[in-house]
Amino acid sequence: MQKLELTWIGKGQEPAVEPRILLHDASRDYGDPNANNMLIHGDNLLALKALEQEFAGQVKCVYIDPPYNTGAAFSEYNDNLEHSTWLNLMVPRLQIIRNLLSPDGSLWISIDDDEHAYLKCLCDEVMGRTNFVANCIWHKKHTRSNDAKWFSDNHDYILVYAKDKLTWRPNLLPRTEESAKGYTNPDDDPRGVWASGPCHAKTPNPKDIYPITTPSGRVVMPPAGTSWRFSEAKMKDLIQDNRIYFGANGDNVPRYKRFITDVQNGFVPTTLWFRDEVGDNQEAKKEVKAFNPDSVFSTPKPERLIERILTLGSKEGDIVLDSFLGSGTTAAVAHKMGRRWIGIELGEHCYTHCIPRLQTVIDGEQGGISQSVEWQGGGGFKFYELAPTLIVKDENGFEIISGQYDATMLAAAVAKLCGYRFAPREDNPYIHGVNNVGGFIFVTTQYITAPLLGEIAKNFSDTQSLVICASAFQVGIKNNFPNIKLRKIPQSVLSKCEYGADNYNLNVVELPDFEETEEDFEDAE
Ligand SMILES: C[S@@+](CC[C@H](N)C(=O)[O-])C[C@H]1O[C@@H](n2cnc3c(N)ncnc32)[C@H](O)[C@@H]1O
């Protein structure tokens, strides 16, 4: 059967991305040294690939706010190519994000009208159309742009997908003080405060039209065209249980008592997200201005918006990921909400904005959502850079292992490329990693001779399997041990992926979607 699909230039030609190792830069860590939050500087496709092996199936909530593709990507503007470029940028990232999501995880994406419809089709393909949950509308701006040629653009979308919609449910939103206001206890009911609702049903059931005698002795019938919402027997029980209220004098028409303890402990989210509940661009600008008054990040999201997403999509201790971290909002909010977080940012603002912002959060800053979540400070993060590509070309054009790799980096990188988790062991110097089925890998630049192979073999039983990746082997020793396989590096890893690409950013230009209005300036001062 013919497939319904969106096509574009370059579709289906996703790169075979090199699973790089992450290099820990302890000089940029901050706070609790045992914290496992991760701030990663680098291209997010490479970084997501770097995380895939370790975190597959573990991330509970992914929020991304990619460049909206609002500007021309090329000097000679080609609309079709530009859309394709943007879609090609998104596809491989979404594919890895899907792999990273836990079975009960969800993906939330900010987007505006420029690419929304295309992104929806694309996400339907990657995440599965049946896993589409909602398209929320966020009221991002309240002022009218009177200089807009067509419409003043006052909303963004947040596309929501579940990894598996059949089992995924959003958490409820906490009840507000406002919503509890309708609950009182005029009859001092020991079960606590309650709100009342009518006892009649709009869709009448002829069986449930019967007279009720109030405590004052008055006989009442359901209003014309309705019936009572309960059968006569049930109504009797409810009256007996003091769940029907007839007013202070016992003379009113009956009302049904709904105790606050009986109703759901929160609200189901709606698809309309108003700025008074989740903030707007202006609020976000003020928040980031507090961290970097001299260099205000141009497209931040308000902390309250991310709080809403993380409330619905995660619980304390869950892993939250944002691979377009920008000024660090998601990491800051996740931190304050007790989530474990991973943030990836390519730009220099990873150093100039994300690090200082997260440091102040750890120190206990009181902006954004801090007061509402009673944030006191604490925790920490570790900082990582992407390792350079493993394979480079020498002056003769031959592919060789990059000189930037020391022995440990090489072992970690080759183990990762071959699908092993890097786990060197002190009790056995010939183990660098282990795979899902318990097989071991040993990586070395040594020349493996027959005696050395024999020495290595002594450290493994016949039932343990080992792959040795080495630069060279003595001829004829390949089959000396049935449980040990020999592979040559770099040759054996050359075909595994594409090497040398440091950036899959595809040069998409992002124009700020935040228009400074006079009011913004006034408020921001
Ligand atoms: C709209 S901003 C995100 C703003 C963020 N939500 C906030 O509240 O600050 C998009 C970010 O994605 C980053 N970005 C774009 N391409 C990237 C890539 N290939 N890898 C990592 N980050 C990238 C940009 O540098 C920019 O900071």
The ligand as an ORCA input file, in Angstrom:
! r2SCAN-3c Opt
* xyz 0 1
  C      15.752     28.736     20.411
  S      17.271     28.453     21.161
  C      16.834     27.574     22.609
  C      16.479     28.501     23.727
  C      16.234     27.809     25.033
  N      14.996     27.093     25.055
  C      16.232     28.794     26.177
  O      15.268     28.870     26.926
  O      17.222     29.517     26.318
  C      17.990     27.240     20.145
  C      19.397     26.866     20.570
  O      19.805     25.732     19.848
  C      21.201     25.839     19.642
  N      21.569     24.960     18.532
  C      21.299     25.105     17.214
  N      21.836     24.114     16.510
  C      22.463     23.307     17.411
  C      23.214     22.131     17.299
  N      23.422     21.574     16.129
  N      23.712     21.570     18.405
  C      23.503     22.131     19.636
  N      22.805     23.266     19.805
  C      22.298     23.847     18.704
  C      21.408     27.313     19.319
  O      22.758     27.679     19.544
  C      20.441     27.958     20.284
  O      21.091     28.278     21.483
*
